[in-house]
Amino acid sequence: MSQPGDRTYDLVGVGFGPANLALAIAIEEHNAQAAPEARIDALFVERQPRFGWHRGMLIDGATMQVSFLKDLVTMRNPTSDFSFLSYLQDRDRLVDFINHKTFFPTRTEFHDYFSWAADRVSHLVAYDGEAVAVQPVAGDGGRVAEVELVLRDGRALRARNLVITGGLQPCMPEGVRQSERVWHNQGFLTRLAEYTGPAPKRWTVVGAGQSAAEVTEYLHRTYPDAEICSVFTRYGYSPADDSPFANRIFDPEAVDLFHGAPETVKRRLFDYHRGTNYSVVDMDLIEELYRRVYQEKVAGVERLKMLNAREVLDVREVPGGARTTYEFLPTGERVVLDSDIVVCATGYRPFDALGLLGPAAELCLRDEMGRVQVKRDYRVATDPALTAGIYLQGGTEHTHGITSSLLSNAAVRAGEILGSLLAGRVPATEALPVH
Ligand SMILES: Cc1cc2nc3c(=O)[nH]c(=O)nc-3n(C[C@H](O)[C@H](O)[C@H](O)COP(=O)(O)OP(=O)(O)OC[C@H]3O[C@@H](n4cnc5c(N)ncnc54)[C@H](O)[C@@H]3O)c2cc1C
């Protein structure tokens, strides 16, 4: 990796999850057909030692919540050989997958697809590279046309454009900290593999979203002697709305309309359709969990417990376990529940891109609510003094809508960011079309 002054990249990317992987592929495909001077010199840094997509939640049997056709490329370039179908052919499973008649592969299989694609563009990635700071590089007249990305090990990369992903950060209930016996579901399988204590007799899972339901289902089937308590404030799990008209909220056209809409309309559209993604569970999984609860009732041994309408007030580690205090909302009764381990499946928040940007963040324009202004091409609107491009993939729900942190639009967004980079770099007449 280069040191300051060595080399200036056209683009340096922070994070190498599916969003920046999709962009790396778009760049790779562009470079393969572009004249040398029109190629994009890019490098992505990833803090993990190798590619990994939510490894802690690769629960066997868990399926994708998005059609395999919304892979890394197909919506941008259906002829790309980085598609999920090309991967299947390469793995000699195409015909088997077709016979399977599903649009929703397992997450384990999609992880393998992502890893296959990541390996093919590994020359564009520096693993074990955690970005910790961004330093503006002052140029002529105080203009900042380049920035330096500083990594944890002190190395630095200079770039004319930065694209920041970072992904989702785990969110714990207020005042609750992760510990040996109190986990967030993000690292679930990893922590489970590391756990060396006595076999748990009772698990508590906090939350009512897809991850909470998946963890509950997994624990129930994996620990046949343990009680699994699922604690949540809703009356019951709510089904994810994946109906076809509602699904249009993920369309590229919806991003256009959302971006141009007034703030009040954005809010309303988001609220109407939050049930496509937030705090909802696949109907199949809801029915499976209900079936198990009912069968246990029939058998007279109830170890899967749905503690609904309960608000968690506190979770803390106690000797040999973890203690959850909750309030039963209809009566206000407070109850203490002791378990061996508590898994908080309590959601995520976007990566703090502005925190990473440091002094450069002061040159990023904000809206009246203090949120960063992001243009349609995902480039942050900046003070004229900052001419280096800062792009965001993720953390743009307020400007681009619900697809911001999802896979649905990753391929198209990658093409749009590449188009923007090319438009800013060469005269428009020379720019190659982006598929
Ligand atoms: C369990 C789970 C299942 C999901 N399933 C679906 C689904 O089926 N469909 C869907 O549309 N969405 C799904 N999502 C939403 C998820 O956000 C997207 O799938 C996807 O991960 C977004 O890609 P990304 O690249 O933006 O973020 P991420 O995949 O989170 O990747 C970000 C990367 O940045 C790296 N990173 C972070 N900070 C730094 C740093 N400072 N320096 C260097 N690297 C850094 C991280 O290690 C990570 O590899 C799921 C989310 C979870 C948690």
The ligand as a Gaussian input file, in Angstrom:
#p B3LYP/6-31G(d) Opt

LIG

0 1
 C      -28.138000     -10.405000       9.241000
 C      -28.452000      -9.444000       8.130000
 C      -29.110000      -9.891000       7.006000
 C      -29.410000      -9.009000       5.968000
 N      -30.082000      -9.467000       4.896000
 C      -30.406000      -8.629000       3.910000
 C      -31.133000      -9.074000       2.764000
 O      -31.487000     -10.251000       2.668000
 N      -31.429000      -8.179000       1.791000
 C      -31.049000      -6.871000       1.891000
 O      -31.339000      -6.095000       0.981000
 N      -30.371000      -6.415000       2.960000
 C      -30.056000      -7.254000       3.967000
 N      -29.378000      -6.785000       5.050000
 C      -28.982000      -5.342000       5.109000
 C      -27.470000      -5.119000       4.872000
 O      -27.185000      -3.813000       5.231000
 C      -27.053000      -5.354000       3.435000
 O      -27.232000      -6.699000       3.171000
 C      -25.565000      -5.097000       3.125000
 O      -24.753000      -5.661000       4.114000
 C      -25.221000      -3.645000       2.883000
 O      -23.924000      -3.625000       2.343000
 P      -22.838000      -2.543000       2.758000
 O      -21.655000      -2.813000       1.959000
 O      -23.468000      -1.196000       2.685000
 O      -22.579000      -2.782000       4.323000
 P      -21.848000      -3.983000       5.060000
 O      -22.222000      -5.262000       4.466000
 O      -22.138000      -3.808000       6.510000
 O      -20.302000      -3.742000       4.786000
 C      -19.585000      -2.692000       5.369000
 C      -18.140000      -3.119000       5.454000
 O      -17.370000      -2.030000       5.926000
 C      -16.385000      -2.552000       6.804000
 N      -15.937000      -1.443000       7.654000
 C      -16.641000      -0.802000       8.613000
 N      -15.927000       0.182000       9.136000
 C      -14.736000       0.170000       8.497000
 C      -13.568000       0.975000       8.606000
 N      -13.471000       1.979000       9.467000
 N      -12.517000       0.693000       7.783000
 C      -12.591000      -0.333000       6.881000
 N      -13.679000      -1.116000       6.758000
 C      -14.734000      -0.857000       7.544000
 C      -17.080000      -3.659000       7.539000
 O      -16.159000      -4.592000       8.076000
 C      -17.931000      -4.258000       6.427000
 O      -17.286000      -5.326000       5.760000
 C      -29.057000      -7.642000       6.088000
 C      -28.400000      -7.182000       7.226000
 C      -28.093000      -8.077000       8.240000
 C      -27.400000      -7.541000       9.467000

